[in-house]
C-alpha cells in the first residue's frame, strides 16, 4: 500500500475515442490529511479531473490510484467510491431522503452495514459536521450550508479517507461558505482525511496546504498558496484572480512600499503595513 | 421608472400549520437610474422580494407601485408594467431550450407579436449588449456554449424585451473569475446606458464594485439601506445579518484598530491603495 491517498499518474482523458483530451498528462499526489485546492477557469478540465478521482471516469491513458486501488479495476469500484467520497455544487441535488438521519443512512444501507453499527456511524458523522441537532429535521428546511454539511455527513458515515469537493460552496451565502469550509478543514486536521477542494474562490484556496492550477487540461502551476499567488500576472493570464490582499500588496509594492510578496490575508497585510508605516514599534 | 414597495408583507401558506412570514413590512424605493444591490443570508426573503418586483407574487398586505401604479390594483395593465421589468433568475442558463441562440433570444419578442424584422433587430441588439458576436453565435446551439456564454444568451433573452428595469438574482454564481468579470462588465454598461438595475448578490466584492445603493435583508425585514460606503462601514451589523463586508473594508477596520490613521469608511481596493500610499509618502520614507 502506498503512502499517497490519491495518486494520479500521467493521466489523460477524452470524452470520446479520438476526441481531443480534456485532461492531458496530469500527475499529482494527495497525502493523508492534506488539503489541496484545485483552481482553473471554467472548461479547464478540473471537474473532469475530480471525477477521475472517484472512478466516475476512468482514464483514457495513465492510472489513478485511490489508496493503491486502480480506478480502472471494476472489481474495486465500490471500495474506491467508499474511500473517495464526492460532493457537488448544488445542495439540493444531493439530498435523497425526507429526514436528515435517513439521508445520512442512505449510503450505509447500500453497503449493507449492520443496523446497530449504522446508528453509531450516523450519530458520529452528524456530530462531526455539527448537525446532530437536526437529525430529525426535514432537509428542505435547512440552509444551503447545512444541506452541504448533511451531504458531507453522508460521505463521512462511509468512513472515507478522501473527500473530493467540486465547487461545494459555489451556491452558498457567505456564512454558509464559512460553515462548510470550516467543517472540511477540521476533517483534514482532526480526522486526517485528504481533501481535494475545487473552487473559484481564491480566499478559500489561500487556506489550502497546496494549490494546483489547471489550464487546458494541464497543470499550469502548483505549490503552496504563498508560492502560487504572488505570481499575479501569471494567474491573470490563466484567467484567474489572486486573493485580494495579495493583489493590493503587489500594487503598493510596485509603488515603492516595502511589503513582501507573501501576503494572503487581511491579518498579514495589517502586520506588514503597520511595520512599514511605524517601523519603531 | 421607479418601483416603490410600501409596507410589503408576504406570508406563505397563510392559515395553515406551515405559515411562514417571508417578508415583513418592507418599505423600499427603487428610483430611476439606481443600481440597487439586495443582500442577505439564504432564506432572508430576497427571492420572494424579487418576485414581487414584477408581480409574480401578490402581496399578503402592502403594495408594490410601479411608476405610481399598484401592480395588484384593479384595472391596471399588469402585463404592460411587467414587461418593463426584466427578471433574470438564478442560473438562467437552465431555462434555455431552443435549437439556436437566435431563436432562444427571439422567444420573448416573438410572443409579443412583433414583426419578424423587429424581432430580428431586437435579437441582434440584445446579442450586441451581451457581447456575443451575431455572425459567430446566432445559429449555434446554446447548449454547445460555455457556461458563461450560456448565461449571456439567457440575459440577452430578457434584454430583447427591452426592459427599463433589470432585476438579476445572483448573476455571477458559479462562474469563474473571468466569466464573472464579463457578466459584471455587461451589467455595468447597461446601467451606464440608463437601465435601472436591481442585483441580488452574495458577493460583497461585486456589490462594492457596482452598486449605488445597498439594501440588507435579514429574516424577512429590511435591516438597513444606504450607499455602499454607509453599509460597509457597519461591519458588526453585516456580521449579525450573516454577511461579510468586502476585504478592503475589513482591512480598513483592521488597520485602524492597529493605530493607523485612515478614514473609517473606505471599502474599495483603489481607496485603500491611495490612502496607504499617501500615508507612506507622509511618513517620508
Interface residues (C-beta under 8 A of the other chain):
Chain A: X40 X41 X42 X43 X89 X143 X144 X145 X167 X170 X171 X172 X173 X174 X175 X176 X200 X202 X203 X239 X240 X241 X244 X245 X247 X248 X251 X252 X255 X256 X257 X266 X267 X269 X270 X273 X274 X276 X277 X278
Chain B: X40 X41 X42 X43 X146 X147 X148 X173 X174 X175 X176 X177 X178 X179 X180 X202 X204 X205 X242 X243 X244 X247 X248 X250 X251 X254 X255 X258 X259 X260 X269 X272 X273 X276 X277 X279 X280 X283 X285
